Amino acid sequence: MDEKLKPYLAIVEAAISQLKIDPVQARTESQGLWFLRRGSASVEVKINTVQNISGTRRILLLLSKIMEMPHNNREIFLSTLLELNFQFVGEKFCRYEDGIYLVLARDIEGLDVAEVHQMLTSFGLVADRFDDSLRERFGEKPSGQPSS
């Protein structure tokens, strides 16, 4: 285990506990990765190392697959996502491959339990609201559901 990550792992687990979720049960075999349910939404919580134009950064990443990219009305759908993104404080919709995800990322430096709890609470509410409403509006099956 990377000793520098230990305090951040403890912060995330304390915040998960405040949601009345057992962080041990939410943990995966991978260090720094938890899976949570927030209503109907699945939320991945991950401490991740990323490379970008500013160098190597350690981040807390919240990720929830909302739905597959719809086959119809794509322009209206993408415009809707951009309009919704403007309403959020930290969350944003992103497209990766053919999936639409809700994402929230923050550098881990300076994190505390109260901030992570707030991030998890807000993110969970947004993911739970839009995983259903966007699928209903754009006529797609729930993520992971077989087609009839």
Secondary structure, DSSP 8 states (H G I E B T S, - for coil): --GGGHHHHHHHHHHHHHTT--HHHHB-SSTTEEEEEETTEEEEEEEEEEEETTEEEEEEEEEEEEEE--SS-HHHHHHHHHHHHHH-SS-EEEEETTEEEEEEEEESTT--HHHHHHHHHHHHHHHHHHHHHHHHHHT---TT----
